[in-house]
Amino acid sequence: MSEPHLHVLPDRIYPFDARGIAKRFRHAAIFGALDALQPGETMRFGNDHDPIPLLNQLVQRYGDSVAIEYRQREPGLIVIDFTRK
């Protein structure tokens, strides 16, 4: 039996495209995905706008245990890496 595809890039980066998730479920899905990360793993988050309120919630919830790094900031596409420390 073959291993299931985990949709992970070779450097332990898991893509997460929030644009395909209904807005009322987004924050819960993001928190769940971050909770599932192991130390050293990254969720590469894509969104159609800069999620400033979400980032504030993440800092309150995770503190220094999750690093936040913008990878791309363009109108219509924001890409942020969230790395579990």
DSSP file (Angstrom, degrees, kcal/mol; ACC not computed):
  #  RESIDUE AA STRUCTURE BP1 BP2  ACC     N-H-->O    O-->H-N    N-H-->O    O-->H-N    TCO  KAPPA ALPHA  PHI   PSI    X-CA   Y-CA   Z-CA
    1    1 A M              0   0    0      0, 0.0     2,-0.1     0, 0.0     0, 0.0   0.000 360.0 360.0 360.0 135.1    0.0    0.0    0.0
    2    2 A S        -     0   0    0      1,-0.1     0, 0.0     0, 0.0     0, 0.0  -0.456 360.0-101.5 -85.1 156.6    1.4    3.4   -0.9
    3    3 A E        -     0   0    0     -2,-0.1    -1,-0.1     1,-0.1     2,-0.1  -0.497  41.8-109.1 -71.2 141.8    1.8    6.3    1.4
    4    4 A P        -     0   0    0      0, 0.0     2,-0.5     0, 0.0    -1,-0.1  -0.427  36.2-103.2 -69.3 149.1   -0.9    9.1    1.1
    5    5 A H        -     0   0    0      1,-0.1     0, 0.0    -2,-0.1     0, 0.0  -0.623  29.9-165.5 -74.6 124.5    0.3   12.3   -0.5
    6    6 A L        -     0   0    0     -2,-0.5    -1,-0.1     2,-0.1     3,-0.1   0.429  32.0-125.5 -92.7   0.5    0.6   14.8    2.3
    7    7 A H        +     0   0    0      1,-0.2     2,-0.4     7,-0.1    -2,-0.1   0.914  60.4 145.5  56.3  45.4    0.8   17.9    0.0
    8    8 A V        -     0   0    0      6,-0.2    -1,-0.2     4,-0.0     6,-0.2  -0.923  48.6-128.8-116.6 140.0    4.1   19.0    1.6
    9    9 A L  B >>  -A   13   0A   0      4,-2.9     3,-1.6    -2,-0.4     4,-0.6  -0.454  38.6 -99.6 -77.5 159.7    7.0   20.7   -0.1
   10   10 A P  T 34 S+     0   0    0      0, 0.0    -1,-0.1     0, 0.0    -2,-0.0   0.752 120.5  58.3 -56.3 -26.5   10.4   19.0    0.4
   11   11 A D  T 34 S-     0   0    0      2,-0.1    31,-0.1     1,-0.0    -2,-0.1  -0.008 125.1 -95.2 -96.6  31.4   11.4   21.6    3.1
   12   12 A R  T <4 S+     0   0    0     -3,-1.6    30,-2.5     1,-0.2     2,-0.5   0.861  77.5 145.5  62.5  40.4    8.5   20.7    5.3
   13   13 A I  E  <  -Ab   9  42A   0     -4,-0.6    -4,-2.9    28,-0.2    -1,-0.2  -0.947  34.0-159.2-110.3 123.7    6.3   23.5    4.1
   14   14 A Y  E     - b   0  43A   0     28,-3.5    30,-2.3    -2,-0.5    -6,-0.2  -0.903  16.0-133.3-104.2 117.5    2.5   22.8    3.9
   15   15 A P  E     - b   0  44A   0      0, 0.0     2,-0.4     0, 0.0    30,-0.2  -0.444  22.6-176.4 -69.7 141.2    0.5   25.1    1.5
   16   16 A F  E     - b   0  45A   0     28,-2.9    30,-2.7    -2,-0.1     2,-0.9  -0.894   7.1-167.0-140.2 106.7   -2.7   26.5    2.9
   17   17 A D  E >   - b   0  46A   0     -2,-0.4     3,-1.2    28,-0.2    30,-0.2  -0.829   3.8-174.8 -99.9 102.7   -4.8   28.6    0.5
   18   18 A A  G >  S+     0   0    0     28,-2.5     3,-1.8    -2,-0.9    29,-0.2   0.683  72.3  80.0 -70.5 -17.7   -7.4   30.4    2.6
   19   19 A R  G 3  S+     0   0    0     27,-0.5    -1,-0.2     1,-0.3     4,-0.1   0.751  90.3  53.2 -63.7 -22.5   -9.1   31.8   -0.5
   20   20 A G  G <  S+     0   0    0     -3,-1.2     2,-0.4     2,-0.1    -1,-0.3   0.360  94.2  85.9 -93.2   5.9  -10.9   28.5   -1.0
   21   21 A I  S <  S-     0   0    0     -3,-1.8     5,-0.1    -4,-0.1    -3,-0.0  -0.901  89.6-105.3-111.1 134.1  -12.4   28.4    2.5
   22   22 A A    >>  -     0   0    0     -2,-0.4     3,-2.1     1,-0.1     4,-0.9  -0.276  32.7-120.8 -55.2 137.6  -15.6   30.1    3.4
   23   23 A K  H >> S+     0   0    0      1,-0.3     3,-0.6     2,-0.2     4,-0.5   0.823 110.0  58.1 -54.7 -36.4  -14.9   33.2    5.4
   24   24 A R  H 34 S+     0   0    0      1,-0.2    -1,-0.3     2,-0.1     4,-0.2   0.700 113.1  40.1 -71.5 -15.4  -16.8   32.1    8.4
   25   25 A F  H <> S+     0   0    0     -3,-2.1     4,-2.3     2,-0.1    -1,-0.2   0.518  90.4  92.8-104.0  -8.9  -14.7   29.0    8.7
   26   26 A R  H <X S+     0   0    0     -4,-0.9     4,-2.7    -3,-0.6     5,-0.2   0.911  84.5  45.8 -57.5 -52.6  -11.2   30.5    7.9
   27   27 A H  H  X S+     0   0    0     -4,-0.5     4,-2.7     1,-0.2    -1,-0.2   0.909 114.2  48.8 -62.7 -41.3   -9.9   31.3   11.3
   28   28 A A  H  > S+     0   0    0      1,-0.2     4,-2.3     2,-0.2    -1,-0.2   0.910 112.9  48.2 -62.9 -41.3  -11.0   28.0   12.8
   29   29 A A  H  X S+     0   0    0     -4,-2.3     4,-2.3     2,-0.2    -2,-0.2   0.895 112.2  49.3 -65.6 -39.8   -9.3   26.1    9.9
   30   30 A I  H  X S+     0   0    0     -4,-2.7     4,-2.6    -5,-0.2     5,-0.2   0.934 111.4  48.1 -65.9 -46.4   -6.1   28.2   10.3
   31   31 A F  H  X S+     0   0    0     -4,-2.7     4,-2.5     1,-0.2    -2,-0.2   0.912 112.2  50.3 -60.8 -42.1   -5.9   27.6   14.0
   32   32 A G  H  X S+     0   0    0     -4,-2.3     4,-1.2    -5,-0.2    -1,-0.2   0.907 110.8  48.6 -62.5 -42.1   -6.5   23.9   13.4
   33   33 A A  H  X S+     0   0    0     -4,-2.3     4,-0.6     1,-0.2     3,-0.3   0.915 112.8  47.6 -65.3 -42.6   -3.7   23.7   10.8
   34   34 A L  H >< S+     0   0    0     -4,-2.6     3,-1.0     1,-0.2    -2,-0.2   0.887 108.2  55.1 -66.2 -38.1   -1.3   25.6   13.0
   35   35 A D  H 3< S+     0   0    0     -4,-2.5    -1,-0.2     1,-0.2    -2,-0.2   0.804 105.4  54.9 -62.6 -28.5   -2.1   23.3   16.0
   36   36 A A  H 3< S+     0   0    0     -4,-1.2    -1,-0.2    -3,-0.3    -2,-0.2   0.630  85.6 105.6 -81.8 -14.0   -1.2   20.3   13.8
   37   37 A L    <<  -     0   0    0     -3,-1.0     3,-0.1    -4,-0.6     6,-0.0  -0.409  61.5-143.6 -70.0 141.2    2.3   21.6   12.9
   38   38 A Q    >   -     0   0    0      1,-0.1     3,-2.4    -2,-0.1    46,-0.3  -0.654  43.4 -72.9 -93.3 158.0    5.3   20.0   14.5
   39   39 A P  T 3  S+     0   0    0      0, 0.0    46,-0.2     0, 0.0    -1,-0.1  -0.266 123.7  22.8 -52.6 132.8    8.3   22.1   15.5
   40   40 A G  T 3  S+     0   0    0     44,-3.4     2,-0.2     1,-0.4    45,-0.1   0.246  97.0 117.6  91.6 -11.8   10.2   23.1   12.3
   41   41 A E    <   -     0   0    0     -3,-2.4    43,-2.5    43,-0.1     2,-0.4  -0.595  49.6-151.6 -89.0 153.0    7.2   22.7   10.0
   42   42 A T  E     -bC  13  83A   0    -30,-2.5   -28,-3.5    41,-0.2     2,-0.6  -0.965  11.3-151.1-126.9 138.2    5.8   25.7    8.1
   43   43 A M  E     -bC  14  82A   0     39,-2.8    39,-2.5    -2,-0.4     2,-0.9  -0.955  15.9-150.3-102.9 118.8    2.3   26.5    6.9
   44   44 A R  E     -bC  15  81A   0    -30,-2.3   -28,-2.9    -2,-0.6     2,-0.4  -0.815  19.7-157.9 -92.8 105.9    2.6   28.7    3.7
   45   45 A F  E     -bC  16  80A   0     35,-3.2    35,-2.5    -2,-0.9     2,-0.4  -0.705  10.8-168.8 -93.3 127.0   -0.6   30.7    3.9
   46   46 A G  E     +bC  17  79A   0    -30,-2.7   -28,-2.5    -2,-0.4   -27,-0.5  -0.949  15.3 160.3-115.9 138.7   -2.1   32.4    0.9
   47   47 A N  E     - C   0  78A   0     31,-2.1    31,-2.8    -2,-0.4     3,-0.0  -0.956  46.5-122.2-150.3 164.6   -4.9   34.9    1.0
   48   48 A D  S    S+     0   0    0     -2,-0.3    28,-0.6    29,-0.2     2,-0.3   0.521  95.5  27.8 -89.7  -6.0   -6.5   37.6   -1.0
   49   49 A H  S    S-     0   0    0     29,-0.1    29,-0.2    27,-0.1    -1,-0.0  -0.965  94.7 -87.9-148.2 163.2   -6.0   40.4    1.6
   50   50 A D        -     0   0    0     -2,-0.3     2,-1.7     1,-0.1    23,-0.0  -0.643  38.1-146.6 -75.9 116.3   -3.5   41.2    4.4
   51   51 A P     >  +     0   0    0      0, 0.0     4,-2.5     0, 0.0     5,-0.2  -0.386  36.3 156.0 -88.4  62.1   -5.0   39.4    7.5
   52   52 A I  H  > S+     0   0    0     -2,-1.7     4,-2.1     1,-0.2     5,-0.2   0.904  73.3  49.4 -56.4 -48.0   -3.9   41.9   10.2
   53   53 A P  H  > S+     0   0    0      0, 0.0     4,-2.0     0, 0.0    -1,-0.2   0.909 111.8  50.2 -59.9 -39.4   -6.7   41.0   12.7
   54   54 A L  H  > S+     0   0    0      2,-0.2     4,-2.6     1,-0.2    -2,-0.2   0.922 107.8  52.9 -62.2 -44.2   -5.8   37.3   12.2
   55   55 A L  H  X S+     0   0    0     -4,-2.5     4,-2.2     1,-0.2    -1,-0.2   0.895 108.0  51.2 -60.0 -39.9   -2.1   38.0   12.8
   56   56 A N  H  X S+     0   0    0     -4,-2.1     4,-2.1     1,-0.2    -1,-0.2   0.909 110.4  49.1 -63.1 -41.4   -3.0   39.8   16.1
   57   57 A Q  H  X S+     0   0    0     -4,-2.0     4,-2.5     2,-0.2    -2,-0.2   0.895 109.8  52.1 -63.8 -39.9   -5.0   36.8   17.2
   58   58 A L  H  X>S+     0   0    0     -4,-2.6     4,-3.2     2,-0.2     5,-0.6   0.904 108.4  50.1 -64.6 -41.2   -2.1   34.4   16.3
   59   59 A V  H  X5S+     0   0    0     -4,-2.2     4,-1.8     1,-0.2    -1,-0.2   0.919 113.3  46.6 -63.0 -43.0    0.3   36.4   18.4
   60   60 A Q  H  <5S+     0   0    0     -4,-2.1    -2,-0.2    -5,-0.2    -1,-0.2   0.898 119.8  39.6 -64.6 -39.9   -2.1   36.4   21.3
   61   61 A R  H  <5S+     0   0    0     -4,-2.5    -2,-0.2    -5,-0.2    -3,-0.2   0.895 132.2  20.1 -78.8 -41.8   -2.7   32.6   21.0
   62   62 A Y  H ><5S-     0   0    0     -4,-3.2     3,-2.2     1,-0.2    -3,-0.2   0.611  79.2-173.9-108.7 -15.7    0.8   31.3   20.1
   63   63 A G  G ><<S-     0   0    0     -4,-1.8     3,-0.7    -5,-0.6    -1,-0.2  -0.312  73.0 -15.4  56.9-131.8    3.1   34.0   21.3
   64   64 A D  G 3  S+     0   0    0      1,-0.2    -1,-0.3     3,-0.0    -5,-0.1   0.411 117.9  88.1 -85.0   1.9    6.7   33.2   20.2
   65   65 A S  G <  S+     0   0    0     -3,-2.2    20,-3.2     1,-0.2     2,-0.4   0.607  89.2  49.7 -79.5  -8.8    6.0   29.6   19.4
   66   66 A V  E <  S-D   84   0A   0     -3,-0.7     2,-0.3    18,-0.2    18,-0.2  -0.984  76.4-148.2-130.4 122.1    5.0   30.5   15.8
   67   67 A A  E     -D   83   0A   0     16,-3.0    16,-2.2    -2,-0.4     2,-0.5  -0.678  10.8-152.6 -85.5 141.8    7.2   32.7   13.6
   68   68 A I  E     +D   82   0A   0     -2,-0.3     2,-0.4    14,-0.2    14,-0.2  -0.972  19.0 170.6-119.8 123.0    5.4   34.9   11.1
   69   69 A E  E     -D   81   0A   0     12,-2.4    12,-3.3    -2,-0.5     2,-0.2  -0.968  28.2-135.4-137.9 120.0    7.2   35.9    7.9
   70   70 A Y  E     +D   80   0A   0     -2,-0.4    10,-0.3    10,-0.2     3,-0.1  -0.540  22.5 175.9 -68.7 134.2    5.7   37.7    4.9
   71   71 A R  E     +     0   0A   0      8,-3.5     2,-0.3     1,-0.4     9,-0.2   0.652  69.3  11.2-107.4 -29.5    6.8   36.0    1.6
   72   72 A Q  E     -D   79   0A   0      7,-1.9     7,-2.5     2,-0.0    -1,-0.4  -0.977  53.1-175.3-154.0 136.3    4.7   38.1   -0.8
   73   73 A R  E     +D   78   0A   0     -2,-0.3     5,-0.2     5,-0.2    -3,-0.0  -0.800  31.0 137.5-136.2  93.2    2.6   41.2   -0.5
   74   74 A E  E >   -D   77   0A   0      3,-2.3     3,-2.3    -2,-0.3     2,-0.1  -0.947  64.2 -84.0-131.2 152.5    0.8   42.1   -3.7
   75   75 A P  T 3  S+     0   0    0      0, 0.0   -26,-0.1     0, 0.0    -2,-0.0  -0.388 118.9  11.0 -56.4 125.0   -2.8   43.3   -4.3
   76   76 A G  T 3  S+     0   0    0    -28,-0.6     2,-0.3    -2,-0.1   -27,-0.1   0.266 124.0  66.1  89.3 -11.5   -4.9   40.2   -4.4
   77   77 A L  E <   + D   0  74A   0     -3,-2.3    -3,-2.3   -29,-0.1     2,-0.4  -0.858  50.6 171.8-148.9 112.6   -2.2   37.8   -3.1
   78   78 A I  E     -CD  47  73A   0    -31,-2.8   -31,-2.1    -2,-0.3     2,-0.5  -0.966  11.2-168.7-113.7 130.9   -0.6   37.8    0.3
   79   79 A V  E     +CD  46  72A   0     -7,-2.5    -8,-3.5    -2,-0.4    -7,-1.9  -0.988   9.0 175.3-125.1 125.6    1.7   34.9    1.2
   80   80 A I  E     -CD  45  70A   0    -35,-2.5   -35,-3.2    -2,-0.5     2,-0.5  -0.991  22.5-141.0-131.5 134.9    2.8   34.4    4.8
   81   81 A D  E     -CD  44  69A   0    -12,-3.3   -12,-2.4    -2,-0.4     2,-0.6  -0.846  11.9-166.4 -93.5 129.4    4.9   31.6    6.3
   82   82 A F  E     -CD  43  68A   0    -39,-2.5   -39,-2.8    -2,-0.5     2,-0.5  -0.971  11.6-170.3-112.3 114.0    3.9   30.5    9.8
   83   83 A T  E     -CD  42  67A   0    -16,-2.2   -16,-3.0    -2,-0.6     2,-0.4  -0.919  18.7-134.2-113.9 128.0    6.6   28.3   11.3
   84   84 A R  E       D   0  66A   0    -43,-2.5   -44,-3.4    -2,-0.5   -18,-0.2  -0.649 360.0 360.0 -78.2 126.4    6.2   26.3   14.5
   85   85 A K              0   0    0    -20,-3.2   -19,-0.1    -2,-0.4    -1,-0.1   0.435 360.0 360.0 -90.2 360.0    9.2   26.8   16.7
